[in-house]
Amino acid sequence: MAKIKPNISALADRVSIRMYCMGTGDCFVIKFLSGEAVKYTMMIDCGSCQGNAGDFKQYIDNLDEYVHHHIDLLVVTHEHNDHVNGFAKCADIFAHKNFTISNAWFAWTENPADPNGHAKRLIEEREKAKQALNNVINHLKETENERKSNFEDSSHSSRLIDNDFAFSNGLNTLAQINLSEDASEKKSLPGMTKIKKILTDKGTKIEYLEPGQTITIDQIPEFKFHILGPPFDRDSVIFSKEKQGKDVFKNNSKLEAFSLSTKAYLDLADTVTNGKDLPFDQEHVMVNSPNTKYNLDPLYNDTQAKWRKIDYDWLSTAGAMAIRLNSHINNTSLAIALESTETNKVIMLPGDAEFGSWMSWHKIAKWQKTDAQKVGFVEDLLNRTVFYKVGHHLSYNGTALEQGIAMMTSDELAAMATLDRQRISVKWKTTMPNHQLMAELIRKCKGKLFIMDEFEIKDGPSKTLDPLSLGKDIYEEGPKDGKLLYKQYTVTI
């Protein structure tokens, strides 16, 4: 009997979303299915905040097999290591001649030929801030013993040393996803550089997308891809004016402070020795030289009160600078709402967009509410969302409240969060997961929140609903040799 070929011209009736569990970071494969036939395959990001090439390989081998060596559309949301370092660590797989990628999407902020120059300006600011952060981290390493010595005479010595260590460790944590492992790398992260080269070598069609675009694809015309972000407004990208304590963490730096600290840290040696770009007036600088008109205050140099010295205190603003750099890059995430024109169901894929980006979606001129509409277009998309890829690993600042999750009102809502507390920097554990956000998602999803790993998470979603009870047509896991390779959820369209 002749084998009947599946009718791939039929409309897709399901969307299968596979989250690879390679550690805190994003790597998704989305398949559009019509019956048993795969109409279209989409991949989003490839990274984890921890892991070497050997750690990544089994996951990417599985991905390669699962997609049959072909991706119709690759989406790279933004340039953080936990979203792109897998492209470098497993470059041999992606670069192989048998692995094909037809199309690739990046945000407009990555466009080297951006006609108005806004992308270039943002990239230059990003690279300066990265270099400044790297300089501060190196400077703190070089002066660690001296700072400890300054604390020794204080009655609070142990506390001061612990605080100093926590601050340095916090900067290193932010550096882990923002900076290259190779300190000589001054510009793009290796994962971003590598995937762009691979795409160019393969002749892949690359597009840089802008907010307000709606795209249809020939193979799956029954879906619309609405591009929500990143916004054009520089304040939204870098310095969001958030509702403090409600939608996001307190704003850690204003524009002026960010620019000043970045500039000062770009040449720390010059700053310290010549007073260049110091965070105070030159007249207040005291230098130990017979040729200076400034006299050192003997109280300041009292060996019994070294802990009072402020020689390194001004470096503390590097924390705010590093957080703003991190938020800036998160807010350049390519954010997409995938809408079925047949059933009006929506799949929300925001990358790691923070509050500034979420707010900007509602302000896109062409999607503003008209007199005939009760709600704006983006709010309507959120109302109809049946699947949400949780932003920034279940952290508080990765999901807007009033302008985001509160508007997700569908009874069919399910969500996936790329959080693995076994493979994450210790400092991130204080904010991931945000338990209020997790509880709200569990409530809204009726337990259908799938976290990469529930290790150390009390009252996780599996306490509300055993995901395996949903059946393999809806949910499945991919264990191999004792490891969980992926979690997969299928949306019925």
ABEGO torsion letter per residue (X at the ends): XBBBBBBAABBBABBBBBBBBAEBEBBBBBBBBBEABBABBBBBEBBBABEBAAAAAAAAAAAAAAAGGBBABBBBABBBAAAAAAAAAAAAAAABAABBBABBBBBAAABAABAAGAAAAAAAAAAAAAAAAAAAAAAAAAAAAAAAAAAAABAAAAAAAAAAAAAAAAAAAAAAAABBABAABABBBAAAAAAAAAAAAAGBBBBBBBBGBBBBBAABAABBBBBAOBBABAAAAABBBBBBGAABBBBABBAAAAAAAAAAAABAAAAAAAGBGBABBAAABBBBBAABABBBBAAAABAAAAAABAAAAAAAAAAAAAAAAAAAAAAABBBBBBBBAAAGBBBBBAEABBAAAAAAAAABAAABBBAABABBAAAAAAAABABBBBBGGGBAAABBBAABAAABABAABBBBBBBBAABBBAAAAAAOBBAAAAAAAAAAAGGBBBBABABGBBGBAAAABBAAAAEAAABBBBBBGGBBABBBBBBBX
